[in-house]
Amino acid sequence: MKLQTADEMKKVADSNFEKLKADALNSEDFKNLVKGIEKQAEKGLCEYTYYNNANIQVVAIFQQVLQENGYKVGKHISGLGLNIKW
């Protein structure tokens, strides 16, 4: 067995992360997150708490996308939840 170089492993990781990100943003979980934010806004509220008990990486992707779109996002200690404000 041959050990791949760190640069090769970085390329593999980057490629797979982009796939993970695309899958996360097309998932039912992301759709539910968006719906949750919309429902809270319709109630006149400016915050939403989101939990995903499945994957810390997916929650981190959601956090990044929300912040890129102007939301203030705090991650719960567990890493599986987000407190979102707008």
N, C-alpha and C positions, 0 to 999 in steps of 0.2 A: 504494500500500500504506500502511495506517495502522498506526502503532505503538500497541499496546495499553498501557494504564496498568500500572504495577507491581502495583497492587492486583488488576487483572484477571488478570494472569499468575500471581499468588500463588494466586488461587482455582482456576485451571486446574491448577497444580502440586499443590495440596492434594488436589483431586479425583482426579487421576491417581495420586498417591502412595497414597491409600487403596485404589484398585483394585490397584495393584502389591502392597501389603501383603496384601490379601485373597488375591490369586493366589499369592503366596509362601507363605502359611500353609496353602494347600490343595494345594501342589505335592508331587510325589514327593520332591523334595529335602528338604522339611521332614519328611515321613514318614520318610525315611532318617535324618535327624538324630535324631528321637525314638527310632527303633529302635536307633541306635548308642548313645545314652545308656542305654537300657534294657538292652542287651546288656552294656555295661560294668558297670552296677550288678549285674546277675545274676552277673557274675564276681567280685563283691566289690570292684570298683574304683570310685573316686570322681572319675574324670576321663575326658574323651573329646576327641579332636582331630578336628575336622570341616573338610573342604575343599570349596569350591564354585568351580570354575574358570570359572564363567559370568558372575557378576554381583556386583559389590561392593555394590550397593544391597540385593540380596537378603540377603547376608551381614550387612549392617548391621541389617536388619529382624529376622533371626534373633537377632542379638546383643541387640537391644532386648527382644524377647519373652522370651528366656532370663533376662535380668537382672530383668525384671518378675516372673518366677516364682522368684526367689531364687537363681539360678545365678550363679557368679562366672565372668565371661567375659573373656578377653583376645583381642584381634584380632592375627593375624599381620601382619608387616610388609607383605606383599603386599596385605592387605585381603581376601583370598579365603579365609582360614582362621580358625577359632576354636579356642581352647583353653578347654574348658568344665570347670568343677569344681563339685562339690556336697558 
